[in-house]
């Protein structure tokens, strides 16, 4: 069983019905991917992409309409699977009369953790998430960020093998987000699997080994941030900045050669017979042509920089209406 993926999803479909005669809605349209054990896996997608539905299927809250999903070698939603999952929902609500300790006792007992373990592990977790010294205060006095920290503590209380975190850094300041990232990496180092849903792309890029992008109920891409960047690199324009040196006549000829190919480019004259050129290019082939034109014109290339494609740019391209499904990496 240990060789099986932490999460395996094959052809997963979910159709919601709108009344007996109403028109249905397909939230998931045949999704396929897997999550390896011990990795931090990110789930990205715009509102209405199907992310919440997919998480609910994994937790057994809703039933799939087609396909299959397994968690830690057991059927998604089964009792065995649920016992080994720690879950932090996006908007976890605690009873207002509870303190952090009372809340941990409640959720610990629901997870069948004995009282002694709750006391021992609860103290460690409250300190780990930054709530030591605030554990006797009423939860209703907590900020949203403090409630997120408490929610993370309750998700870890029964020492699950898989953590499903829905917007874990929502409501936290930069210091708090950094601390949560550290906890996520500690869980990974302990051999746990973390399945992370977040709209903060920079956070995902910092902590996730691999990422899946959903849009319109379909998988648009899956792979490491570097793999996704490489996959979409050829489909997106990137910025090229180049510094060349030569005389004014040589640079004017170089400009003429660019004008016949590129409509959008900028040049700035620098001291000592140097110019800086900025242009939007598509792929390495165009970069090579620009370099060849500069050298053939007698210009010396002093500096060349090509902007790195960000995960945000990949995400926006993947979820656009014109995105080609064939661009998606295979799981």
C-alpha positions as CSV (number, residue, x, y, z in Angstrom):
1,X,0.0,0.0,0.0
2,X,2.9,2.4,0.7
3,X,3.9,2.3,-3.0
4,X,0.5,3.6,-4.0
5,X,0.1,7.4,-4.5
6,X,-1.3,9.4,-1.7
7,X,-4.1,10.6,-4.0
8,X,-5.1,8.9,-7.3
9,X,-7.8,10.4,-9.5
10,X,-8.9,8.7,-12.7
11,X,-11.6,10.2,-15.0
12,X,-13.3,12.0,-12.1
13,X,-16.6,13.5,-12.9
14,X,-19.2,15.4,-10.9
15,X,-22.5,16.7,-12.2
16,X,-24.9,18.7,-10.0
17,X,-28.6,18.6,-10.8
18,X,-30.7,21.7,-10.5
19,X,-34.1,20.2,-9.4
20,X,-35.8,17.2,-11.0
21,X,-36.3,18.8,-14.4
22,X,-33.6,21.5,-14.1
23,X,-30.5,21.7,-16.3
24,X,-27.5,20.1,-14.6
25,X,-24.0,21.5,-14.2
26,X,-20.8,19.6,-14.7
27,X,-18.3,20.7,-12.0
28,X,-15.7,18.1,-12.9
29,X,-15.3,16.8,-16.5
30,X,-13.0,13.7,-16.4
31,X,-10.0,14.9,-14.2
32,X,-6.9,12.7,-14.1
33,X,-3.9,13.2,-11.8
34,X,-2.0,11.7,-8.9
35,X,-0.3,13.0,-5.8
36,X,2.9,11.3,-4.7
37,X,3.4,10.4,-1.0
38,X,5.5,12.9,0.9
39,X,5.2,15.8,-1.6
40,X,3.5,19.2,-1.3
41,X,1.0,19.4,-4.1
42,X,-0.8,22.6,-5.1
43,X,-4.3,22.9,-6.6
44,X,-4.9,26.1,-8.6
45,X,-7.9,27.4,-10.5
46,X,-10.2,30.4,-10.8
47,X,-13.6,30.6,-9.0
48,X,-15.9,27.9,-10.4
49,X,-13.0,25.7,-11.6
50,X,-14.1,22.7,-9.6
51,X,-11.5,22.8,-6.8
52,X,-13.9,22.8,-3.9
53,X,-15.9,19.9,-5.5
54,X,-12.7,17.9,-6.0
55,X,-11.8,18.4,-2.3
56,X,-15.3,17.4,-1.2
57,X,-15.0,14.2,-3.3
58,X,-11.7,13.3,-1.6
59,X,-13.2,13.9,1.8
60,X,-16.4,12.0,1.0
61,X,-18.6,15.0,1.5
62,X,-20.0,14.6,-2.1
63,X,-20.1,11.5,-4.3
64,X,-18.6,11.5,-7.8
65,X,-20.8,11.0,-10.8
66,X,-18.2,9.1,-12.6
67,X,-14.6,8.0,-12.5
68,X,-12.7,7.0,-9.4
69,X,-10.7,8.6,-6.6
70,X,-8.6,6.9,-3.9
71,X,-6.8,8.4,-0.8
72,X,-3.8,6.6,0.8
73,X,-4.8,3.3,-1.0
74,X,-8.4,3.4,0.2
75,X,-11.6,4.6,-1.6
76,X,-12.1,8.3,-1.2
77,X,-14.7,9.0,1.5
78,X,-14.3,5.7,3.1
79,X,-13.9,5.5,6.9
80,X,-10.3,4.3,6.6
81,X,-9.3,7.2,4.3
82,X,-11.1,9.8,6.4
83,X,-9.3,8.7,9.6
84,X,-5.9,9.5,8.0
85,X,-6.7,12.9,6.7
86,X,-6.2,16.2,8.4
87,X,-8.4,18.9,6.9
88,X,-8.3,22.7,7.2
89,X,-11.4,24.2,5.5
90,X,-11.2,27.7,4.1
91,X,-13.7,29.2,6.6
92,X,-13.5,27.0,9.7
93,X,-15.9,28.2,12.3
94,X,-15.4,27.5,16.0
95,X,-18.1,27.9,18.7
96,X,-17.6,31.4,20.1
97,X,-17.6,30.2,23.8
98,X,-14.6,27.9,23.2
99,X,-11.1,28.6,24.0
100,X,-8.3,27.1,21.9
101,X,-7.9,24.3,24.4
102,X,-11.7,23.5,24.4
103,X,-11.7,23.5,20.6
104,X,-8.8,21.1,20.4
105,X,-10.5,18.8,22.9
106,X,-13.7,18.8,20.8
107,X,-11.9,18.1,17.5
108,X,-9.5,15.7,19.1
109,X,-12.3,13.6,20.6
110,X,-14.2,13.7,17.2
111,X,-11.0,12.1,15.8
112,X,-10.9,9.6,18.6
113,X,-7.7,11.0,20.2
114,X,-7.5,10.1,23.9
115,X,-7.4,12.9,26.5
116,X,-3.8,12.4,27.4
117,X,-2.6,12.7,23.8
118,X,-4.7,15.8,23.4
119,X,-3.0,17.4,26.4
120,X,0.5,16.5,25.3
121,X,0.2,17.0,21.6
122,X,-2.1,20.0,21.9
123,X,0.4,22.0,23.9
124,X,3.1,21.3,21.3
125,X,0.8,22.2,18.4
126,X,-0.4,25.5,19.9
127,X,3.2,26.5,20.4
128,X,4.1,25.4,16.9
129,X,1.4,27.5,15.3
130,X,2.1,30.6,17.5
131,X,-0.8,30.5,19.9
132,X,1.1,29.6,23.1
133,X,0.0,32.0,25.8
134,X,-3.3,32.8,24.0
135,X,-4.8,29.3,24.4
136,X,-7.1,30.3,27.3
137,X,-8.7,33.2,25.4
138,X,-12.1,32.8,23.9
139,X,-12.0,32.1,20.2
140,X,-14.5,34.8,19.4
141,X,-11.7,37.3,20.3
142,X,-9.3,35.8,17.8
143,X,-8.4,37.5,14.6
144,X,-9.0,35.6,11.4
145,X,-5.3,34.8,11.2
146,X,-5.4,33.4,14.8
147,X,-8.4,31.2,13.8
148,X,-6.4,30.0,10.8
149,X,-3.6,29.0,13.1
150,X,-6.0,27.2,15.5
151,X,-7.5,25.4,12.5
152,X,-4.1,24.2,11.4
153,X,-3.5,22.9,14.9
154,X,-6.7,20.9,15.0
155,X,-6.0,19.4,11.5
156,X,-2.6,18.1,12.8
157,X,-3.9,16.9,16.2
158,X,-4.5,13.2,15.3
159,X,-1.2,13.0,13.3
160,X,-2.7,12.3,9.9
161,X,-0.7,11.0,6.9
162,X,-2.4,13.4,4.5
163,X,-3.1,17.1,5.1
164,X,-5.7,18.9,2.9
165,X,-5.3,22.6,3.4
166,X,-7.8,25.0,1.9
167,X,-6.4,28.5,1.8
168,X,-4.1,28.0,4.9
169,X,-2.5,31.4,4.8
170,X,-5.8,33.4,4.3
171,X,-5.9,36.3,6.7
172,X,-2.3,36.0,7.8
173,X,0.3,38.8,7.5
174,X,3.7,38.2,5.7
175,X,5.3,36.9,9.0
176,X,2.4,34.5,9.6
177,X,2.5,33.2,6.0
178,X,6.2,32.6,6.4
179,X,5.6,30.6,9.6
180,X,2.9,28.5,7.9
181,X,5.2,27.8,5.0
182,X,7.8,26.6,7.5
183,X,5.2,24.3,9.1
184,X,4.3,22.9,5.7
185,X,7.9,22.1,5.0
186,X,8.3,20.5,8.4
187,X,5.3,18.2,7.7
188,X,6.9,17.3,4.3
189,X,10.2,16.5,6.1
190,X,8.2,14.2,8.5
191,X,7.0,12.2,5.5
192,X,3.5,13.6,5.4
193,X,1.7,14.5,2.2
194,X,0.3,18.0,1.9
195,X,-2.5,18.8,-0.6
196,X,-2.8,22.6,-0.8
197,X,-5.4,24.8,-2.3
198,X,-4.5,28.5,-2.5
199,X,-5.1,31.6,-4.6
200,X,-1.8,33.1,-3.6
201,X,0.4,31.9,-6.5
202,X,3.6,33.1,-4.9
203,X,3.0,30.9,-1.9
204,X,2.3,27.9,-4.1
205,X,5.5,28.5,-6.1
206,X,7.5,28.6,-2.9
207,X,6.3,25.4,-1.2
208,X,4.8,23.1,-3.8
209,X,6.7,20.3,-5.5
210,X,4.0,20.0,-8.2
211,X,0.9,21.9,-9.2
212,X,-2.4,21.0,-10.9
213,X,-4.4,23.8,-12.7
214,X,-8.1,23.4,-13.1
215,X,-10.4,25.5,-15.2
216,X,-14.0,24.8,-16.2
217,X,-13.9,21.4,-14.6
218,X,-11.0,20.3,-16.7
219,X,-7.3,19.7,-16.0
220,X,-5.3,22.4,-17.8
221,X,-1.8,21.4,-16.6
222,X,0.0,19.4,-14.0
223,X,3.7,19.3,-13.1
224,X,6.3,21.1,-11.2
225,X,6.3,25.0,-11.5
226,X,9.5,24.6,-13.6
227,X,7.8,22.0,-15.9
228,X,4.7,24.1,-16.3
229,X,6.8,27.1,-17.1
230,X,8.7,25.2,-19.8
231,X,5.5,23.7,-21.2
232,X,3.9,27.1,-21.7
233,X,7.1,29.0,-22.5
234,X,6.6,28.6,-26.3
235,X,2.9,29.7,-26.1
236,X,3.6,33.0,-24.3
237,X,5.5,36.1,-25.2
238,X,8.4,37.0,-22.9
239,X,10.4,40.2,-22.5
240,X,13.9,40.4,-24.0
241,X,16.3,43.1,-22.9
242,X,19.6,43.5,-24.7
243,X,22.4,46.0,-24.5
244,X,24.6,46.4,-27.6
245,X,27.5,48.7,-28.6
246,X,28.6,50.1,-31.9
247,X,28.2,53.2,-34.0
248,X,25.0,55.0,-34.8
249,X,24.9,53.8,-38.4
250,X,25.2,50.2,-37.4
251,X,22.5,50.5,-34.8
252,X,20.2,52.3,-37.3
253,X,20.6,49.4,-39.7
254,X,19.9,47.0,-36.8
255,X,16.7,48.9,-36.0
256,X,15.6,48.6,-39.6
257,X,16.0,44.8,-39.5
258,X,13.9,44.7,-36.4
259,X,11.2,46.9,-37.7
260,X,10.4,44.4,-40.5
261,X,9.7,41.7,-37.9
262,X,8.6,43.3,-34.6
263,X,5.9,46.0,-34.1
264,X,6.5,46.5,-30.4
265,X,10.0,47.2,-29.3
266,X,11.8,50.0,-27.5
267,X,15.3,51.4,-27.6
268,X,17.2,53.7,-25.3
269,X,20.5,55.4,-26.2
270,X,23.1,55.0,-23.4
271,X,26.5,56.7,-23.0
272,X,29.6,55.6,-24.9
273,X,28.0,54.3,-28.0
274,X,25.6,51.8,-26.3
275,X,21.9,51.1,-26.8
276,X,19.4,49.2,-24.8
277,X,16.7,47.3,-26.6
278,X,13.5,45.8,-25.1
279,X,11.1,43.6,-27.2
280,X,8.5,40.9,-26.8
281,X,9.6,37.6,-28.3
282,X,8.1,34.2,-28.8
283,X,10.5,31.4,-28.2
284,X,14.3,30.9,-28.4
285,X,14.2,31.0,-32.2
286,X,13.3,34.7,-32.2
287,X,16.0,35.5,-29.7
288,X,18.6,33.7,-31.9
289,X,17.5,35.8,-34.9
290,X,17.8,39.0,-33.0
291,X,21.3,38.1,-31.9
292,X,22.3,37.1,-35.4
293,X,21.0,40.4,-36.8
294,X,23.0,42.3,-34.2
295,X,26.2,40.5,-34.9
296,X,25.8,40.6,-38.7
297,X,25.4,44.4,-38.3
298,X,28.7,44.7,-36.6
299,X,27.2,45.4,-33.1
300,X,28.8,44.0,-29.9
301,X,26.4,42.4,-27.5
302,X,27.2,43.6,-24.0
303,X,24.3,42.1,-22.0
304,X,21.3,39.9,-22.7
305,X,18.4,39.1,-20.4
306,X,15.2,37.2,-21.0
307,X,12.5,37.5,-18.3
308,X,11.6,34.3,-16.6
309,X,8.0,33.2,-17.1
310,X,6.2,33.3,-13.7
311,X,3.7,30.8,-12.4
312,X,1.1,33.6,-12.5
313,X,1.6,34.0,-16.3
314,X,1.4,30.2,-16.8
315,X,-1.8,30.2,-14.7
316,X,-3.5,33.0,-16.6
317,X,-2.6,31.4,-19.9
318,X,-3.8,27.9,-18.7
319,X,-7.2,29.2,-17.5
320,X,-7.9,31.5,-20.4
321,X,-10.9,30.7,-22.6
322,X,-8.6,30.2,-25.6
323,X,-6.3,27.8,-23.7
324,X,-5.5,24.6,-25.7
325,X,-6.2,21.5,-23.7
326,X,-3.3,19.8,-25.5
327,X,-0.9,22.1,-23.7
328,X,-1.6,20.4,-20.4
329,X,1.1,18.1,-19.1
330,X,0.1,14.5,-18.5
331,X,0.0,13.4,-14.9
